[in-house]
Amino acid sequence: MITTLKIVFSALLIWVTYVVISTSFKSSLFTEWDSLAAIPWMRATLWDFYANIFIITLWMFYKEKSIFLKVIWLILFVCLGSIATCAYVLIKLFKLKASEGVEELVSKK
């Protein structure tokens, strides 16, 4: 199961990074922000994004002991979204011992 999760999150990290970078070359979010902000689905997507970031951040705050790491990961989650989320989960997956599973991934250590 852990190997499958490593593959899935690695693929997601590569894919979302590719999508963000390739889109950035085609279109600048900063120059198009005014027109995007006028689209109701864009506003809904942003609310959805930040609701997910809130949930993921709560889990990360539960997992991390260092206030420094908590602040760094919070900034990364807000600025990089799924890229940072995939990276965080992959780091946690690769830190698991061979005998550990999903329960240890989501629980506090």
TAZIHU-V221095 format. One record per residue. SS is DSSP state (~ for helix, > for strand, _ for the rest). OMEGA is omega in degrees with one decimal (NA if undefined). Layout:
ss = {SS:SS}
omega = {OMEGA:OMEGA}
This chain:
ss = {_:~:~:~:~:~:~:~:~:~:~:~:~:~:~:~:~:~:~:~:~:~:~:~:~:~:_:_:~:~:~:~:~:~:~:~:~:_:_:~:~:~:~:~:~:~:~:~:~:~:~:~:~:~:~:~:~:~:~:~:~:~:~:_:_:_:~:~:~:~:~:~:~:~:~:~:~:~:~:~:_:~:~:~:~:~:~:~:~:~:~:~:~:~:~:_:_:_:_:_:_:~:~:~:~:~:_:_:_}
omega = {-179.0:177.5:177.5:178.3:177.3:179.1:-178.4:-178.4:174.2:178.5:177.8:179.3:179.2:-177.8:-176.4:176.0:177.0:-178.2:-179.0:-178.3:-178.7:177.0:179.2:177.3:-177.8:-170.7:178.2:178.0:-175.8:179.0:-178.2:-173.2:-177.2:179.8:179.0:-178.3:179.8:-178.2:-178.7:-179.8:176.8:177.2:178.5:178.9:177.8:176.0:178.2:179.3:-176.4:172.8:177.0:178.0:178.1:-179.7:-179.4:179.1:176.6:178.7:179.9:176.7:177.4:-175.7:-171.8:177.6:-174.4:176.6:177.8:178.8:177.5:-179.0:179.8:-179.4:176.7:178.8:179.4:178.3:-177.6:-175.9:-173.9:176.5:-175.0:177.4:179.7:179.7:178.3:179.1:-179.6:-179.3:178.4:177.4:179.6:179.1:-178.7:176.8:179.5:173.7:-177.0:-177.9:-176.3:-177.5:-176.6:-179.5:178.8:177.6:-174.3:-177.4:-179.5:178.4:NA}
